[in-house]
């Protein structure tokens, strides 16, 4: 899984499947700009949507999750710039 803005040492090797539990995902979301009070709920929604995208688009869960995380990061970044 590759997310723009992550340092190379934090990224797993390309052949490793990343499995994140919802708590890990919530912490990651906060780091990307998600309000902490909403991070657990958003993590569950993001996980569910990534699984749906993986099934619908015949892509890996990790790829779908990385795509969604990047969209969310861009959205929070734009919101911060517009505030």
Kinemage of the C-alpha trace (Angstrom):
@kinemage 1
@onewidth
@group {chain A} dominant
@subgroup {mainchain}
@vectorlist {calphas} color= white
{ca unk a 1} P 0.000 0.000 0.000
{ca unk a 2} L 1.446 3.377 -0.943
{ca unk a 3} L 0.079 6.640 0.402
{ca unk a 4} L 1.539 9.921 -0.818
{ca unk a 5} L 3.397 11.723 1.927
{ca unk a 6} L 4.612 8.607 3.740
{ca unk a 7} L 8.337 8.262 4.111
{ca unk a 8} L 9.914 5.327 2.336
{ca unk a 9} L 10.909 3.596 5.576
{ca unk a 10} L 7.257 3.439 6.704
{ca unk a 11} L 6.092 1.727 3.522
{ca unk a 12} L 6.036 -2.060 3.466
{ca unk a 13} L 7.738 -3.974 0.665
{ca unk a 14} L 5.541 -4.258 -2.421
{ca unk a 15} L 5.002 -7.992 -1.963
{ca unk a 16} L 3.690 -7.710 1.623
{ca unk a 17} L -0.050 -7.680 2.257
{ca unk a 18} L -0.980 -4.986 4.725
{ca unk a 19} L -3.617 -5.900 7.266
{ca unk a 20} L -4.818 -3.031 9.423
{ca unk a 21} L -7.269 -3.330 12.226
{ca unk a 22} L -9.777 -0.531 12.718
{ca unk a 23} L -7.811 1.006 15.612
{ca unk a 24} L -4.694 1.291 13.465
{ca unk a 25} L -6.726 2.789 10.669
{ca unk a 26} L -8.315 5.313 13.055
{ca unk a 27} L -4.868 6.439 14.236
{ca unk a 28} L -3.736 6.800 10.630
{ca unk a 29} L -6.813 8.872 9.803
{ca unk a 30} L -6.104 11.263 12.675
{ca unk a 31} L -2.585 11.653 11.328
{ca unk a 32} L -4.027 12.593 7.943
{ca unk a 33} L -6.298 15.259 9.451
{ca unk a 34} L -9.430 13.428 10.576
{ca unk a 35} L -11.045 14.833 13.723
{ca unk a 36} L -10.152 12.381 16.538
{ca unk a 37} L -13.770 12.151 17.735
{ca unk a 38} L -14.831 10.820 14.317
{ca unk a 39} L -11.831 8.627 13.543
{ca unk a 40} L -13.243 5.280 14.770
{ca unk a 41} L -16.494 5.699 12.835
{ca unk a 42} L -14.665 6.868 9.730
{ca unk a 43} L -12.214 3.964 9.978
{ca unk a 44} L -15.093 1.480 9.939
{ca unk a 45} L -16.706 3.228 6.968
{ca unk a 46} L -13.407 3.407 5.098
{ca unk a 47} L -12.688 -0.270 5.701
{ca unk a 48} L -16.154 -1.220 4.456
{ca unk a 49} L -15.833 0.938 1.337
{ca unk a 50} L -12.343 -0.381 0.559
{ca unk a 51} L -13.695 -3.928 0.680
{ca unk a 52} L -16.570 -2.941 -1.626
{ca unk a 53} L -14.216 -1.288 -4.108
{ca unk a 54} L -11.896 -4.274 -4.057
{ca unk a 55} L -14.798 -6.557 -4.973
{ca unk a 56} L -16.360 -4.236 -7.553
{ca unk a 57} L -13.183 -3.185 -9.336
{ca unk a 58} L -11.244 -6.465 -9.099
{ca unk a 59} L -8.386 -4.793 -7.215
{ca unk a 60} L -6.730 -5.621 -3.938
{ca unk a 61} L -8.102 -4.373 -0.644
{ca unk a 62} L -4.763 -2.671 0.008
{ca unk a 63} L -4.906 -0.807 -3.310
{ca unk a 64} L -8.486 0.293 -2.707
{ca unk a 65} L -7.660 1.417 0.843
{ca unk a 66} L -4.605 3.376 -0.330
{ca unk a 67} L -6.722 5.087 -2.983
{ca unk a 68} L -9.391 6.075 -0.464
{ca unk a 69} L -6.829 7.274 2.076
{ca unk a 70} L -5.210 9.482 -0.547
{ca unk a 71} L -8.575 11.006 -1.453
{ca unk a 72} L -9.288 11.700 2.204
{ca unk a 73} L -5.834 13.211 2.734
{ca unk a 74} L -6.361 15.516 -0.228
{ca unk a 75} L -9.764 16.548 1.076
{ca unk a 76} L -8.509 17.386 4.550
{ca unk a 77} L -5.522 19.212 3.104
{ca unk a 78} L -7.771 21.329 0.886
{ca unk a 79} L -10.077 22.059 3.824
{ca unk a 80} L -7.129 23.254 5.923
{ca unk a 81} L -5.928 25.532 3.094
{ca unk a 82} L -9.415 26.954 2.645
{ca unk a 83} L -9.990 27.702 6.335
